[in-house]
Amino acid sequence: MAENIANNSEKMHFMLWSTPPRPTFHVDMTEEERKIMMDHIAYWTDKQNQGIALVFGPVLNPASPHGLAIIEVENEAQVPHIIDEDPAVVAGIMSTEFYPMKAVLPSK
């Protein structure tokens, strides 16, 4: 257990919360928005393949639908850069906030 905590302390974790342009976005995207969201998914899949995004996806809360990602980075300065390159953020159809997280990860 102590080894796991030591390994976790080498990296920082953040929760990213992405807000769509409207509550019904997941069911009424335009064709252009759908293409941007496919690029968004490809972007985050690449981040997952790089070991940065531990998990990501839509949260279908009827009162507040949003996207959620848990990321692992070397330092906080990386986070705005990662967000700013997200195709959905670049296109202006998502806004993303981030917060530090004390992640508990499975032992390796």
MMTF fields as JSON, N, C-alpha, C and O atoms, coordinates in Angstrom:
{
  "mmtfVersion": "1.0.0",
  "mmtfProducer": "UNKNOWN",
  "numBonds": 431,
  "numAtoms": 432,
  "numGroups": 108,
  "numChains": 1,
  "numModels": 1,
  "chainsPerModel": [1],
  "groupsPerChain": [108],
  "chainIdList": ["A"],
  "bondAtomList": [4, 2, 8, 6, 12, 10, 16, 14, 20, 18, 24, 22, 28, 26, 32, 30, 36, 34, 40, 38, 44, 42, 48, 46, 52, 50, 56, 54, 60, 58, 64, 62, 68, 66, 72, 70, 76, 74, 80, 78, 84, 82, 88, 86, 92, 90, 96, 94, 100, 98, 104, 102, 108, 106, 112, 110, 116, 114, 120, 118, 124, 122, 128, 126, 132, 130, 136, 134, 140, 138, 144, 142, 148, 146, 152, 150, 156, 154, 160, 158, 164, 162, 168, 166, 172, 170, 176, 174, 180, 178, 184, 182, 188, 186, 192, 190, 196, 194, 200, 198, 204, 202, 208, 206, 212, 210, 216, 214, 220, 218, 224, 222, 228, 226, 232, 230, 236, 234, 240, 238, 244, 242, 248, 246, 252, 250, 256, 254, 260, 258, 264, 262, 268, 266, 272, 270, 276, 274, 280, 278, 284, 282, 288, 286, 292, 290, 296, 294, 300, 298, 304, 302, 308, 306, 312, 310, 316, 314, 320, 318, 324, 322, 328, 326, 332, 330, 336, 334, 340, 338, 344, 342, 348, 346, 352, 350, 356, 354, 360, 358, 364, 362, 368, 366, 372, 370, 376, 374, 380, 378, 384, 382, 388, 386, 392, 390, 396, 394, 400, 398, 404, 402, 408, 406, 412, 410, 416, 414, 420, 418, 424, 422, 428, 426],
  "bondOrderList": [1, 1, 1, 1, 1, 1, 1, 1, 1, 1, 1, 1, 1, 1, 1, 1, 1, 1, 1, 1, 1, 1, 1, 1, 1, 1, 1, 1, 1, 1, 1, 1, 1, 1, 1, 1, 1, 1, 1, 1, 1, 1, 1, 1, 1, 1, 1, 1, 1, 1, 1, 1, 1, 1, 1, 1, 1, 1, 1, 1, 1, 1, 1, 1, 1, 1, 1, 1, 1, 1, 1, 1, 1, 1, 1, 1, 1, 1, 1, 1, 1, 1, 1, 1, 1, 1, 1, 1, 1, 1, 1, 1, 1, 1, 1, 1, 1, 1, 1, 1, 1, 1, 1, 1, 1, 1, 1],
  "groupList": [{"groupName": "MET", "atomNameList": ["N", "CA", "C", "O"], "elementList": ["N", "C", "C", "O"], "formalChargeList": [0, 0, 0, 0], "bondAtomList": [1, 0, 2, 1, 3, 2], "bondOrderList": [1, 1, 2], "singleLetterCode": "M", "chemCompType": "L-PEPTIDE LINKING"}, {"groupName": "ALA", "atomNameList": ["N", "CA", "C", "O"], "elementList": ["N", "C", "C", "O"], "formalChargeList": [0, 0, 0, 0], "bondAtomList": [1, 0, 2, 1, 3, 2], "bondOrderList": [1, 1, 2], "singleLetterCode": "A", "chemCompType": "L-PEPTIDE LINKING"}, {"groupName": "GLU", "atomNameList": ["N", "CA", "C", "O"], "elementList": ["N", "C", "C", "O"], "formalChargeList": [0, 0, 0, 0], "bondAtomList": [1, 0, 2, 1, 3, 2], "bondOrderList": [1, 1, 2], "singleLetterCode": "E", "chemCompType": "L-PEPTIDE LINKING"}, {"groupName": "ASN", "atomNameList": ["N", "CA", "C", "O"], "elementList": ["N", "C", "C", "O"], "formalChargeList": [0, 0, 0, 0], "bondAtomList": [1, 0, 2, 1, 3, 2], "bondOrderList": [1, 1, 2], "singleLetterCode": "N", "chemCompType": "L-PEPTIDE LINKING"}, {"groupName": "ILE", "atomNameList": ["N", "CA", "C", "O"], "elementList": ["N", "C", "C", "O"], "formalChargeList": [0, 0, 0, 0], "bondAtomList": [1, 0, 2, 1, 3, 2], "bondOrderList": [1, 1, 2], "singleLetterCode": "I", "chemCompType": "L-PEPTIDE LINKING"}, {"groupName": "SER", "atomNameList": ["N", "CA", "C", "O"], "elementList": ["N", "C", "C", "O"], "formalChargeList": [0, 0, 0, 0], "bondAtomList": [1, 0, 2, 1, 3, 2], "bondOrderList": [1, 1, 2], "singleLetterCode": "S", "chemCompType": "L-PEPTIDE LINKING"}, {"groupName": "LYS", "atomNameList": ["N", "CA", "C", "O"], "elementList": ["N", "C", "C", "O"], "formalChargeList": [0, 0, 0, 0], "bondAtomList": [1, 0, 2, 1, 3, 2], "bondOrderList": [1, 1, 2], "singleLetterCode": "K", "chemCompType": "L-PEPTIDE LINKING"}, {"groupName": "HIS", "atomNameList": ["N", "CA", "C", "O"], "elementList": ["N", "C", "C", "O"], "formalChargeList": [0, 0, 0, 0], "bondAtomList": [1, 0, 2, 1, 3, 2], "bondOrderList": [1, 1, 2], "singleLetterCode": "H", "chemCompType": "L-PEPTIDE LINKING"}, {"groupName": "PHE", "atomNameList": ["N", "CA", "C", "O"], "elementList": ["N", "C", "C", "O"], "formalChargeList": [0, 0, 0, 0], "bondAtomList": [1, 0, 2, 1, 3, 2], "bondOrderList": [1, 1, 2], "singleLetterCode": "F", "chemCompType": "L-PEPTIDE LINKING"}, {"groupName": "LEU", "atomNameList": ["N", "CA", "C", "O"], "elementList": ["N", "C", "C", "O"], "formalChargeList": [0, 0, 0, 0], "bondAtomList": [1, 0, 2, 1, 3, 2], "bondOrderList": [1, 1, 2], "singleLetterCode": "L", "chemCompType": "L-PEPTIDE LINKING"}, {"groupName": "TRP", "atomNameList": ["N", "CA", "C", "O"], "elementList": ["N", "C", "C", "O"], "formalChargeList": [0, 0, 0, 0], "bondAtomList": [1, 0, 2, 1, 3, 2], "bondOrderList": [1, 1, 2], "singleLetterCode": "W", "chemCompType": "L-PEPTIDE LINKING"}, {"groupName": "THR", "atomNameList": ["N", "CA", "C", "O"], "elementList": ["N", "C", "C", "O"], "formalChargeList": [0, 0, 0, 0], "bondAtomList": [1, 0, 2, 1, 3, 2], "bondOrderList": [1, 1, 2], "singleLetterCode": "T", "chemCompType": "L-PEPTIDE LINKING"}, {"groupName": "PRO", "atomNameList": ["N", "CA", "C", "O"], "elementList": ["N", "C", "C", "O"], "formalChargeList": [0, 0, 0, 0], "bondAtomList": [1, 0, 2, 1, 3, 2], "bondOrderList": [1, 1, 2], "singleLetterCode": "P", "chemCompType": "L-PEPTIDE LINKING"}, {"groupName": "ARG", "atomNameList": ["N", "CA", "C", "O"], "elementList": ["N", "C", "C", "O"], "formalChargeList": [0, 0, 0, 0], "bondAtomList": [1, 0, 2, 1, 3, 2], "bondOrderList": [1, 1, 2], "singleLetterCode": "R", "chemCompType": "L-PEPTIDE LINKING"}, {"groupName": "VAL", "atomNameList": ["N", "CA", "C", "O"], "elementList": ["N", "C", "C", "O"], "formalChargeList": [0, 0, 0, 0], "bondAtomList": [1, 0, 2, 1, 3, 2], "bondOrderList": [1, 1, 2], "singleLetterCode": "V", "chemCompType": "L-PEPTIDE LINKING"}, {"groupName": "ASP", "atomNameList": ["N", "CA", "C", "O"], "elementList": ["N", "C", "C", "O"], "formalChargeList": [0, 0, 0, 0], "bondAtomList": [1, 0, 2, 1, 3, 2], "bondOrderList": [1, 1, 2], "singleLetterCode": "D", "chemCompType": "L-PEPTIDE LINKING"}, {"groupName": "TYR", "atomNameList": ["N", "CA", "C", "O"], "elementList": ["N", "C", "C", "O"], "formalChargeList": [0, 0, 0, 0], "bondAtomList": [1, 0, 2, 1, 3, 2], "bondOrderList": [1, 1, 2], "singleLetterCode": "Y", "chemCompType": "L-PEPTIDE LINKING"}, {"groupName": "GLN", "atomNameList": ["N", "CA", "C", "O"], "elementList": ["N", "C", "C", "O"], "formalChargeList": [0, 0, 0, 0], "bondAtomList": [1, 0, 2, 1, 3, 2], "bondOrderList": [1, 1, 2], "singleLetterCode": "Q", "chemCompType": "L-PEPTIDE LINKING"}, {"groupName": "GLY", "atomNameList": ["N", "CA", "C", "O"], "elementList": ["N", "C", "C", "O"], "formalChargeList": [0, 0, 0, 0], "bondAtomList": [1, 0, 2, 1, 3, 2], "bondOrderList": [1, 1, 2], "singleLetterCode": "G", "chemCompType": "PEPTIDE LINKING"}],
  "groupTypeList": [0, 1, 2, 3, 4, 1, 3, 3, 5, 2, 6, 0, 7, 8, 0, 9, 10, 5, 11, 12, 12, 13, 12, 11, 8, 7, 14, 15, 0, 11, 2, 2, 2, 13, 6, 4, 0, 0, 15, 7, 4, 1, 16, 10, 11, 15, 6, 17, 3, 17, 18, 4, 1, 9, 14, 8, 18, 12, 14, 9, 3, 12, 1, 5, 12, 7, 18, 9, 1, 4, 4, 2, 14, 2, 3, 2, 1, 17, 14, 12, 7, 4, 4, 15, 2, 15, 12, 1, 14, 14, 1, 18, 4, 0, 5, 11, 2, 8, 16, 12, 0, 6, 1, 14, 9, 12, 5, 6],
  "groupIdList": [1, 2, 3, 4, 5, 6, 7, 8, 9, 10, 11, 12, 13, 14, 15, 16, 17, 18, 19, 20, 21, 22, 23, 24, 25, 26, 27, 28, 29, 30, 31, 32, 33, 34, 35, 36, 37, 38, 39, 40, 41, 42, 43, 44, 45, 46, 47, 48, 49, 50, 51, 52, 53, 54, 55, 56, 57, 58, 59, 60, 61, 62, 63, 64, 65, 66, 67, 68, 69, 70, 71, 72, 73, 74, 75, 76, 77, 78, 79, 80, 81, 82, 83, 84, 85, 86, 87, 88, 89, 90, 91, 92, 93, 94, 95, 96, 97, 98, 99, 100, 101, 102, 103, 104, 105, 106, 107, 108],
  "secStructList": [7, 2, 2, 2, 2, 2, 2, 2, 6, 6, 1, 3, 3, 3, 3, 3, 3, 3, 3, 7, 1, 1, 6, 6, 2, 2, 2, 2, 7, 7, 2, 2, 2, 2, 2, 2, 2, 2, 2, 2, 2, 2, 2, 2, 2, 2, 2, 2, 2, 6, 6, 1, 3, 3, 3, 3, 3, 3, 3, 7, 7, 6, 6, 1, 7, 3, 3, 3, 3, 3, 3, 3, 3, 1, 7, 6, 6, 2, 2, 2, 2, 2, 2, 2, 6, 7, 2, 2, 2, 2, 6, 6, 1, 7, 3, 3, 3, 3, 3, 3, 3, 7, 7, 7, 7, 7, 7, 7],
  "xCoordList": [0.827, 0.0, 0.864, 0.577, 1.905, 2.771, 3.441, 3.61, 3.822, 4.439, 3.448, 3.832, 2.174, 1.153, 0.973, 0.866, 0.94, 0.799, 2.009, 1.857, 3.19, 4.398, 4.346, 4.713, 3.897, 3.796, 2.774, 2.992, 1.647, 0.617, 1.113, 0.682, 2.014, 2.453, 3.373, 3.637, 3.868, 4.735, 3.946, 4.515, 2.692, 1.849, 0.711, 0.36, 0.153, -0.992, -2.233, -2.154, -3.374, -4.639, -5.605, -5.632, -6.4, -7.383, -8.682, -8.689, -9.793, -11.105, -11.462, -11.414, -11.819, -12.247, -13.75, -14.274, -14.428, -15.885, -16.193, -15.918, -16.755, -17.058, -18.553, -19.356, -18.91, -20.31, -20.671, -20.012, -21.723, -22.155, -22.918, -23.246, -23.199, -23.868, -25.339, -25.913, -25.943, -27.356, -27.62, -26.928, -28.603, -28.871, -29.244, -29.016, -29.807, -30.256, -29.187, -29.463, -27.988, -26.929, -26.689, -26.49, -26.704, -26.395, -27.445, -27.194, -28.621, -29.657, -30.008, -30.708, -29.532, -29.928, -28.748, -28.894, -27.583, -26.416, -26.68, -27.344, -26.146, -26.165, -25.091, -24.28, -25.088, -24.055, -22.662, -21.728, -22.518, -21.223, -20.79, -19.63, -21.729, -21.413, -21.039, -20.116, -21.737, -21.435, -20.008, -19.296, -19.593, -18.233, -17.21, -16.206, -17.482, -16.584, -16.511, -15.436, -17.637, -17.642, -16.912, -16.31, -16.953, -16.167, -14.671, -13.886, -14.284, -12.891, -12.534, -11.422, -13.472, -13.315, -13.058, -12.151, -13.854, -13.678, -12.33, -11.646, -11.948, -10.641, -9.509, -8.527, -9.643, -8.633, -8.464, -7.345, -9.582, -9.505, -9.1, -8.475, -9.438, -8.955, -7.445, -6.772, -6.908, -5.456, -4.826, -3.791, -5.448, -4.937, -5.001, -4.121, -6.026, -6.119, -5.003, -4.376, -4.758, -3.688, -2.313, -1.4, -2.159, -0.91, -0.785, 0.264, -1.844, -1.83, -2.18, -2.005, -2.673, -3.05, -4.48, -4.732, -5.418, -6.829, -7.041, -6.933, -7.34, -7.592, -8.989, -9.213, -9.927, -11.306, -11.921, -11.56, -12.847, -13.562, -14.873, -15.028, -15.82, -17.085, -18.193, -18.02, -19.344, -20.492, -21.166, -21.204, -21.693, -22.5, -23.911, -24.16, -24.826, -26.174, -27.135, -28.195, -26.749, -27.593, -28.649, -28.292, -29.941, -30.97, -30.975, -31.275, -30.65, -30.662, -29.41, -29.43, -28.33, -27.063, -26.132, -25.115, -26.459, -25.568, -24.218, -24.143, -23.157, -21.816, -20.835, -21.174, -19.631, -18.558, -17.661, -17.544, -17.028, -16.154, -14.907, -14.979, -13.757, -12.504, -11.678, -11.696, -10.969, -9.969, -8.636, -8.427, -7.736, -6.452, -5.305, -5.434, -4.179, -2.958, -1.845, -1.558, -1.221, -0.182, 0.994, 0.914, 2.077, 3.273, 3.081, 3.556, 2.37, 2.168, 0.917, 0.415, 0.421, -0.833, -0.748, -1.76, 0.44, 0.595, 0.204, -0.129, 0.237, -0.145, -1.649, -2.081, -2.442, -3.895, -4.532, -5.28, -4.272, -4.9, -4.509, -5.324, -3.291, -2.841, -3.642, -4.063, -3.851, -4.637, -6.066, -6.619, -6.652, -8.022, -8.095, -8.996, -7.143, -7.178, -7.027, -7.389, -6.498, -6.351, -7.523, -7.56, -8.464, -9.645, -10.47, -10.855, -10.745, -11.497, -12.846, -13.269, -13.525, -14.811, -14.632, -15.493, -13.528, -13.215, -12.776, -13.216, -11.914, -11.449, -12.642, -12.672, -13.62, -14.798, -15.798, -16.734, -15.609, -16.5, -17.803, -18.742, -17.882, -19.135, -19.059, -20.067, -17.895, -17.739, -16.875, -15.928, -17.215, -16.317, -15.908, -16.712, -14.665, -14.156, -13.493, -12.639, -13.907, -13.291, -12.453, -12.704, -11.464, -10.702, -10.418, -10.311, -10.298, -10.069, -9.067, -9.109, -8.165, -7.24, -8.022, -9.101, -7.47, -8.129, -7.103, -5.985, -7.47, -6.65, -7.098, -7.88, -6.595, -7.04, -6.456, -5.297, -7.28, -6.853, -6.902, -7.968, -5.74, -5.625, -5.393, -4.892, -5.752, -5.491, -3.981, -3.196, -3.598, -2.185, -1.791, -2.592, -0.544, -0.062, 0.665, 1.143],
  "yCoordList": [-1.202, 0.0, 1.255, 2.187, 1.307, 2.477, 2.705, 3.849, 1.624, 1.754, 2.372, 3.214, 1.96, 2.505, 4.001, 4.77, 4.419, 5.838, 6.6, 7.69, 6.056, 6.718, 6.852, 7.898, 5.814, 5.878, 6.912, 7.627, 7.002, 7.972, 9.398, 10.296, 9.626, 10.982, 11.523, 12.725, 10.68, 11.144, 11.895, 12.739, 11.62, 12.256, 12.993, 12.705, 13.946, 14.695, 14.271, 13.905, 14.326, 13.939, 15.115, 15.898, 15.205, 16.273, 15.717, 14.804, 16.296, 15.992, 17.129, 18.299, 16.786, 17.776, 17.646, 16.543, 18.766, 18.827, 19.666, 20.866, 19.062, 19.765, 19.994, 19.077, 21.227, 21.609, 21.807, 22.572, 21.114, 21.264, 22.579, 23.247, 22.948, 24.228, 24.27, 25.347, 23.097, 23.042, 21.672, 20.705, 21.577, 20.315, 19.157, 17.996, 19.455, 18.412, 18.044, 17.288, 18.565, 18.422, 16.976, 16.708, 16.032, 14.637, 13.986, 12.922, 14.613, 14.032, 14.891, 14.43, 16.135, 17.001, 17.733, 18.864, 17.083, 17.68, 17.877, 17.065, 18.971, 19.156, 18.243, 17.673, 18.107, 17.292, 17.859, 17.099, 19.169, 19.8, 19.525, 19.206, 19.652, 19.368, 17.901, 17.585, 17.009, 15.571, 15.285, 14.484, 15.934, 15.751, 16.254, 15.595, 17.407, 17.95, 16.999, 16.79, 16.429, 15.516, 14.212, 13.61, 13.77, 12.596, 12.915, 12.072, 14.124, 14.566, 14.665, 14.321, 15.132, 15.225, 13.829, 13.652, 12.854, 11.479, 10.917, 10.258, 11.176, 10.709, 11.357, 10.695, 12.632, 13.353, 12.706, 12.436, 12.46, 11.888, 10.419, 9.941, 9.703, 8.32, 8.312, 7.458, 9.263, 9.386, 9.703, 9.137, 10.602, 10.926, 9.688, 9.483, 8.875, 7.637, 6.674, 6.053, 6.55, 5.675, 6.142, 5.33, 7.438, 7.997, 7.847, 8.155, 7.376, 7.22, 8.49, 8.559, 9.501, 10.77, 10.708, 11.018, 10.317, 10.203, 8.809, 7.811, 8.744, 7.451, 6.96, 5.761, 7.893, 7.591, 8.877, 9.971, 8.748, 9.915, 9.468, 8.311, 10.393, 10.087, 11.013, 11.831, 10.872, 11.704, 11.204, 10.005, 12.146, 11.837, 12.29, 13.485, 11.354, 11.642, 11.973, 11.363, 12.932, 13.437, 14.334, 15.367, 13.98, 14.775, 16.243, 17.124, 16.509, 17.882, 18.657, 19.886, 17.946, 18.626, 17.71, 17.265, 17.42, 16.56, 17.252, 18.469, 16.449, 17.009, 15.902, 14.719, 16.298, 15.347, 15.328, 16.32, 14.183, 14.022, 13.279, 12.318, 13.734, 13.018, 13.082, 14.079, 12.023, 11.998, 11.835, 10.874, 12.795, 12.753, 12.658, 13.02, 12.159, 12.008, 12.73, 12.412, 13.708, 14.522, 14.724, 14.419, 15.242, 15.539, 16.781, 16.841, 17.788, 19.029, 19.748, 19.479, 20.661, 21.356, 22.217, 22.442, 22.698, 23.557, 22.842, 23.5, 21.518, 20.76, 20.803, 20.688, 20.966, 20.803, 21.822, 21.416, 23.125, 24.065, 23.794, 23.977, 23.367, 23.045, 21.867, 21.899, 20.84, 19.669, 20.089, 19.674, 20.908, 21.379, 22.24, 22.073, 23.162, 24.103, 23.435, 24.026, 22.207, 21.485, 20.553, 19.943, 20.436, 19.595, 20.203, 21.369, 19.439, 19.987, 20.603, 21.569, 20.079, 20.638, 21.993, 22.865, 22.166, 23.456, 24.449, 25.598, 23.998, 24.847, 25.367, 26.537, 24.505, 24.88, 25.72, 26.273, 25.82, 26.628, 25.955, 26.629, 24.629, 23.958, 23.303, 22.803, 23.298, 22.807, 23.799, 24.368, 23.994, 24.71, 23.702, 22.864, 23.782, 22.782, 23.44, 24.315, 22.997, 23.401, 22.227, 21.085, 22.495, 21.4, 21.676, 22.822, 20.577, 20.639, 19.562, 18.452, 19.877, 18.848, 17.724, 17.943, 16.538, 15.363, 14.519, 14.331, 14.024, 13.075, 11.679, 11.029, 11.231, 9.963, 8.773, 8.784, 7.771, 6.497, 5.507, 5.22, 4.991, 4.101, 2.67, 2.436, 1.709, 0.322, 0.062, 0.702, -0.861, -1.254, -1.93, -2.629, -1.716, -2.339, -3.625, -4.293],
  "zCoordList": [0.0, 0.0, 0.0, -0.751, 0.813, 0.87, -0.484, -0.907, -1.163, -2.481, -3.471, -4.283, -3.409, -4.293, -4.052, -5.007, -2.798, -2.481, -3.003, -3.554, -2.844, -3.344, -4.859, -5.394, -5.563, -7.022, -7.455, -8.433, -6.731, -7.072, -6.887, -7.61, -5.928, -5.644, -6.729, -6.753, -7.623, -8.696, -9.764, -10.456, -9.912, -10.922, -10.225, -9.08, -10.95, -10.437, -11.212, -12.385, -10.542, -11.161, -11.111, -10.161, -12.179, -12.279, -12.834, -13.659, -12.355, -12.889, -13.838, -13.457, -15.073, -16.06, -16.244, -16.397, -16.228, -16.361, -17.592, -17.601, -18.624, -19.873, -19.994, -19.824, -20.29, -20.4, -21.87, -22.575, -22.338, -23.73, -23.917, -22.937, -25.156, -25.42, -24.995, -24.837, -24.814, -24.417, -23.776, -24.094, -22.883, -22.189, -23.118, -22.777, -24.271, -25.202, -26.234, -27.166, -26.079, -27.074, -27.498, -28.683, -26.539, -26.863, -27.766, -28.332, -27.907, -28.772, -29.98, -30.882, -30.01, -31.136, -31.787, -32.251, -31.817, -32.473, -33.963, -34.608, -34.488, -35.938, -36.539, -35.809, -37.846, -38.512, -38.227, -37.971, -38.269, -37.984, -36.53, -36.272, -35.596, -34.191, -34.017, -33.265, -34.696, -34.603, -35.088, -34.482, -36.173, -36.676, -35.644, -35.377, -35.086, -34.058, -32.866, -32.305, -32.482, -31.339, -31.664, -30.774, -32.908, -33.302, -33.188, -32.754, -33.574, -33.404, -31.924, -31.523, -31.125, -29.661, -29.073, -28.26, -29.486, -28.995, -29.434, -28.651, -30.679, -31.168, -30.366, -30.033, -30.06, -29.276, -27.902, -27.468, -27.226, -25.877, -25.907, -24.961, -26.956, -27.107, -27.238, -26.661, -27.997, -28.122, -26.762, -26.409, -26.005, -24.661, -23.76, -22.924, -23.926, -23.148, -23.553, -22.694, -24.842, -25.328, -24.859, -24.716, -24.621, -24.106, -22.591, -22.025, -21.931, -20.48, -19.734, -18.517, -20.442, -19.807, -19.299, -18.135, -20.145, -19.746, -19.165, -19.878, -17.88, -17.248, -17.58, -17.74, -17.682, -18.042, -18.592, -18.16, -19.542, -20.053, -20.659, -21.051, -20.734, -21.384, -20.941, -20.038, -21.595, -21.236, -19.968, -19.692, -19.209, -18.034, -18.375, -18.532, -18.489, -18.977, -17.838, -17.701, -17.043, -15.97, -16.611, -17.178, -16.544, -17.217, -16.778, -17.584, -15.529, -15.024, -15.435, -15.493, -15.717, -16.017, -16.811, -16.279, -18.072, -18.857, -19.043, -19.209, -19.011, -19.16, -19.519, -19.491, -19.852, -20.072, -18.85, -18.131, -18.622, -17.467, -17.905, -18.671, -17.41, -17.651, -16.374, -15.653, -16.116, -15.049, -15.77, -16.51, -15.538, -16.229, -15.234, -14.064, -15.734, -14.947, -15.704, -16.859, -15.04, -15.68, -14.73, -13.54, -15.279, -14.479, -13.622, -12.488, -14.178, -13.434, -13.918, -15.009, -13.096, -13.389, -14.643, -15.306, -14.975, -16.16, -17.448, -18.433, -17.463, -18.654, -18.915, -20.062, -17.87, -17.988, -18.938, -19.828, -18.791, -19.737, -21.189, -22.093, -21.413, -22.771, -23.334, -24.49, -22.526, -22.955, -23.292, -24.31, -22.437, -22.666, -23.924, -24.746, -24.071, -25.195, -26.556, -27.573, -26.594, -27.859, -28.167, -29.236, -27.258, -27.476, -28.615, -28.533, -29.672, -30.809, -30.428, -31.063, -29.423, -29.012, -28.328, -28.441, -27.627, -27.0, -28.086, -28.097, -28.991, -30.094, -30.893, -31.275, -31.146, -31.936, -31.147, -31.725, -29.841, -29.02, -28.641, -28.218, -28.784, -28.412, -27.034, -26.535, -26.421, -25.053, -24.288, -24.83, -23.03, -22.13, -21.061, -20.652, -20.611, -19.681, -18.487, -18.628, -17.308, -16.046, -15.555, -15.941, -14.712, -14.131, -12.663, -12.227, -11.911, -10.48, -10.079, -10.61, -9.147, -8.669, -7.996, -7.446, -8.049, -7.483, -6.741, -7.222, -5.603, -4.846, -5.272, -4.579, -6.413, -6.987, -6.217, -5.802, -6.046, -5.499, -6.653, -7.197, -7.017, -8.169, -7.725, -6.625, -8.565, -8.214, -8.136, -8.835, -7.301, -7.215, -8.504, -9.125, -8.905, -10.146, -9.846, -10.763]
}
